[in-house]
Structures are given as C-alpha cells and as structure tokens.
Amino acid sequence: MSAPRNSGAWPSAETVLVGVMGDPIGHSLSPLLHNTAFAALGLDWVSVAFPVPEGEAGPALDALVPLGIAGISVTMPHKSEVAARLETLSAVARRLGAVNCVVNRDGSLEGENTDGRGFLEALARGAAFEPVGRRSLVIGAGGAARAVVDALAGAGASEVVVVARRPEPAVGAAGLAGPRGRVGSARDVPEVDLVVNATPVGMEGEGAAAPIVPAEVLEAGQVVVDLVYRPAETSWMRAAAERGATVVGGLGMLVHQAAAQLELWTGRPAPLEAMWAAAAAAG
C-alpha cells in the first residue's frame, strides 16, 4: 500500500516516476500540471524536472528503463534528437521528426507528439473553433509551428498558409499540409479565419522583436491564437482583441498537451479542470 502524499514517507519506492527533460527546465509547468492530475486521480505517481544539457538526450533515454521511469515529457532542445534515437514512433511524431512524450511500455520506449492534439483541443475550448473547411495562417516554421500545421491539416482545414522569416523552413512546414499548404505573407491575413503565432516573439525574456505579422493587419471576426503563455497576454494579443478578433493564449495548448501525455502514461482520462486551475494559478 502506498504512503499518503501528505506523509513523510511519500514518495516511496512504490511511487511511479515520470518527468520532463529540457535545458533550461526550471520554468517548466509540466511537473505542476502532472502532479496536480496525479493527486486528483489518487495515483501514487510523481513528476519531476530533469535538467538535461543539449546533446545528452541519448544517455537520458538509456536511463529510463533501468530506473523504472514510466515516461518523460520532452521539451527544447531535445525533441528532434529523441525522435532520431527512438525506433518506435507514432505516425505524427514520425511526420514531425519531433517527440514531446516518451512512454515506457514494459521496457520498450515509444515516442509520441501531443502538441498538435493539445493545440486543437485548446482552440476548441478557447474559441469553439473547428478547422474543417476553414482557412488558416500559421506564423513561424519551427517545431511548434510544424505541429500546428500538421494538426490543422489533419483536422480538415481547407488551406494552411505558413508565414516565416526564412523561406526553406517555411516550405518544409507548409509541406506538412500537403496540397492544402503553401508559403505566404502578411498580405494573406485578410483571407483567413484563423491566425496562429507559433514564434517566441512576445515571450518574457525574448526582447522586443517585431512580430512577423503585425497586429494592424488582423481583422474583426478572426480567431487569433498566440502560443506564448508567459505573459498570459502579449501586446500582439491585446492589439488583436482591440481590433475585434477572438483571442486565445498559449496556456491552453500547454495544459491539453500535458493532459494527453498523462493519458498515454496512465491510461486514465486527465482531470482537465484541476490542471487548468493549477496552470491559471501559476500563470
């Protein structure tokens, strides 16, 4: 029988361990979200943060099975390296070449990517927006942008336009949407229903870089998503709201992708409301 969470004997040798690895990692809300969920579910599980320097993802993965770690969330800068090292990948992780969640299934490590699912669920919750038959524009071509493009295409978006500073990554990201994807510019904004900022512009500590798509081109009636979650409201989001757009912040994607990871590890439905409350309090 496991020790109660409020006892000095917890965690114990019976406690199931998961974690998140990245560099830096001190800012991650993943342990808070997962531990909140474990407590709500009454599970003797615990999540901790593992600082793993860039280039050291391999040894970290090698340690999961002998240490009995049930799974690990993967964040920057390790998502691509983990995908390259694992033999078993989900279809979406293989398409993206990126893993944000590793599941230890009886000693076999499987790579998943829950970012796209998290984005779609947050979009539905925050704006009641369904991508099917709708036109979308994604700003950026990095890992988050690629996950969003892939998810929008999979959800039936009629077109996914990618706007990025560098042409080659933009072409690669747009290619994830197949014939419905193309590279565009800020001039395409008036023609779309959804605009997603998947760059770090506006994030705390990122300086005052100008957004690739200025808020001045956004329009009333559009749904505008900024994947930045610290601060909870960026200046770009405020400007979009002032122009009449429906605005969704990045906290939802964080919560929902973490919930999807928890379900992969435990096989239990995630207690979303408890996780949302913990995220909002921390933000």
RAWOJO-V546526 format. One record per pair of residues at least 4 apart in sequence whose C-alpha atoms are under 8 Angstrom apart, sorted by sequence separation. I is the first residue (numbers start at 0). J is the second residue. If there is no record, write none. Layout:
# RAWOJO-V546526
I,J
I,J
This chain:
# RAWOJO-V546526
2,6
5,9
10,14
20,24
28,32
29,33
30,34
31,35
32,36
33,37
34,38
35,39
36,40
37,41
38,42
51,55
52,56
55,59
56,60
57,61
58,62
59,63
61,65
62,66
63,67
64,68
73,77
74,78
77,81
78,82
79,83
80,84
81,85
88,92
89,93
90,94
91,95
92,96
93,97
103,107
104,108
113,117
114,118
115,119
116,120
117,121
118,122
119,123
120,124
121,125
122,126
123,127
129,133
130,134
140,144
141,145
142,146
143,147
144,148
145,149
146,150
147,151
148,152
149,153
150,154
151,155
152,156
165,169
166,170
167,171
168,172
169,173
170,174
171,175
172,176
173,177
174,178
176,180
183,187
184,188
187,191
201,205
202,206
209,213
212,216
213,217
217,221
227,231
228,232
232,236
233,237
234,238
235,239
236,240
237,241
238,242
239,243
240,244
249,253
250,254
251,255
252,256
253,257
254,258
255,259
256,260
257,261
258,262
259,263
260,264
261,265
262,266
270,274
271,275
272,276
273,277
274,278
275,279
276,280
277,281
278,282
3,8
4,9
9,14
19,24
37,42
38,43
51,56
63,68
64,69
73,78
88,93
92,97
103,108
104,109
122,127
123,128
130,135
139,144
140,145
151,156
152,157
163,168
164,169
175,180
200,205
201,206
232,237
239,244
240,245
261,266
262,267
2,8
3,9
4,10
37,43
63,69
82,88
92,98
102,108
103,109
122,128
123,129
138,144
152,158
163,169
174,180
188,194
199,205
200,206
201,207
227,233
239,245
240,246
261,267
262,268
2,9
37,44
63,70
101,108
102,109
122,129
137,144
152,159
162,169
173,180
174,181
200,207
201,208
239,246
262,269
2,10
37,45
51,59
101,109
102,110
151,159
161,169
173,181
200,208
225,233
261,269
2,11
101,110
102,111
161,170
173,182
200,209
201,210
1,11
19,29
34,44
82,92
100,110
101,111
137,147
200,210
236,246
259,269
19,30
34,45
82,93
99,110
100,111
137,148
148,159
161,172
170,181
225,236
258,269
1,13
18,30
33,45
34,46
98,110
99,111
100,112
161,173
170,182
224,236
236,248
258,270
1,14
33,46
83,96
98,111
99,112
100,113
160,173
169,182
223,236
258,271
82,96
98,112
99,113
159,173
31,46
82,97
97,112
99,114
30,46
81,97
82,98
135,151
223,239
232,248
255,271
258,274
29,46
30,47
79,96
80,97
81,98
159,176
231,248
254,271
30,48
78,96
79,97
92,110
231,249
78,97
79,98
92,111
161,180
231,250
78,98
89,109
91,111
92,112
159,179
160,180
161,181
162,182
228,248
254,274
27,48
56,77
60,81
78,99
87,108
88,109
89,110
91,112
130,151
135,156
140,161
158,179
159,180
160,181
161,182
162,183
163,184
214,235
218,239
223,244
225,246
227,248
228,249
254,275
87,109
88,110
89,111
133,155
134,156
137,159
139,161
140,162
157,179
158,180
159,181
160,182
161,183
162,184
213,235
217,239
221,243
222,244
223,245
224,246
225,247
226,248
227,249
228,250
25,48
53,76
54,77
57,80
85,108
86,109
87,110
88,111
89,112
131,154
132,155
133,156
134,157
135,158
136,159
137,160
138,161
139,162
140,163
152,175
153,176
156,179
158,181
160,183
161,184
162,185
215,238
219,242
220,243
221,244
222,245
223,246
224,247
225,248
226,249
227,250
24,48
53,77
56,80
57,81
85,109
130,154
131,155
132,156
133,157
134,158
135,159
136,160
137,161
138,162
139,163
148,172
152,176
214,238
215,239
218,242
219,243
220,244
221,245
222,246
223,247
224,248
225,249
226,250
251,275
254,278
24,49
25,50
56,81
73,98
74,99
85,110
129,154
130,155
131,156
132,157
133,158
134,159
135,160
136,161
137,162
138,163
139,164
148,173
151,176
152,177
202,227
210,235
214,239
217,242
218,243
219,244
220,245
222,247
224,249
24,50
54,80
73,99
130,156
131,157
136,162
149,175
185,211
201,227
202,228
203,229
218,244
219,245
226,252
17,44
18,45
19,46
23,50
57,84
72,99
73,100
141,168
145,172
148,175
149,176
152,179
160,187
185,212
189,216
194,221
196,223
200,227
202,229
203,230
217,244
15,43
16,44
17,45
18,46
19,47
20,48
21,49
22,50
72,100
73,101
82,110
140,168
144,172
145,173
148,176
185,213
188,216
189,217
192,220
193,221
194,222
195,223
196,224
197,225
198,226
199,227
202,230
250,278
14,43
15,44
16,45
17,46
18,47
19,48
20,49
21,50
22,51
71,100
72,101
81,110
114,143
118,147
140,169
188,217
189,218
192,221
193,222
194,223
195,224
196,225
197,226
198,227
201,230
13,43
14,44
15,45
16,46
17,47
18,48
19,49
20,50
21,51
22,52
70,100
71,101
139,169
145,175
186,216
191,221
192,222
193,223
194,224
195,225
196,226
197,227
14,45
16,47
18,49
20,51
21,52
22,53
70,101
71,102
115,146
119,150
140,171
141,172
185,216
193,224
195,226
202,233
21,53
70,102
114,146
115,147
118,150
119,151
140,172
201,233
10,43
69,102
70,103
114,147
201,234
69,103
115,149
116,150
201,235
10,45
68,103
69,104
115,150
4,43
64,103
63,103
1,43
64,106
29,72
64,107
97,142
95,142
164,211
163,211
162,211
95,145
16,67
17,68
20,71
95,146
136,187
231,282
15,67
16,68
17,69
18,70
19,71
20,72
21,73
22,74
23,75
136,188
230,282
15,68
16,69
17,70
18,71
19,72
20,73
21,74
22,75
144,197
229,282
15,69
16,70
17,71
18,72
19,73
20,74
21,75
22,76
95,149
143,197
144,198
19,74
21,76
136,191
143,198
21,77
134,190
135,191
138,194
141,197
134,191
135,192
136,193
137,194
138,195
139,196
140,197
141,198
133,191
134,192
135,193
136,194
137,195
138,196
139,197
133,192
134,193
135,194
136,195
137,196
138,197
139,198
133,193
135,195
137,197
138,198
138,211
138,212
94,175
128,222
126,222
126,245
126,246
126,247
125,247
122,247
125,251
122,251
121,251
122,252
121,252
120,252
118,251
119,252
117,251
118,252
121,255
117,252
120,255
117,253
117,254
118,255
114,252
117,255
118,256
116,255
117,256
116,256
117,257
115,256
114,256
117,259
113,256
116,259
113,257
113,259
113,260
100,260
102,263
103,264
102,264
72,260
70,264
69,264
32,254
33,257
32,257
33,258
29,257
33,261
40,270
39,270
36,269
36,270
39,273
36,271
36,273
35,273
36,274
35,274
33,274
32,274
35,277
32,277
31,277
32,278
31,278
28,278
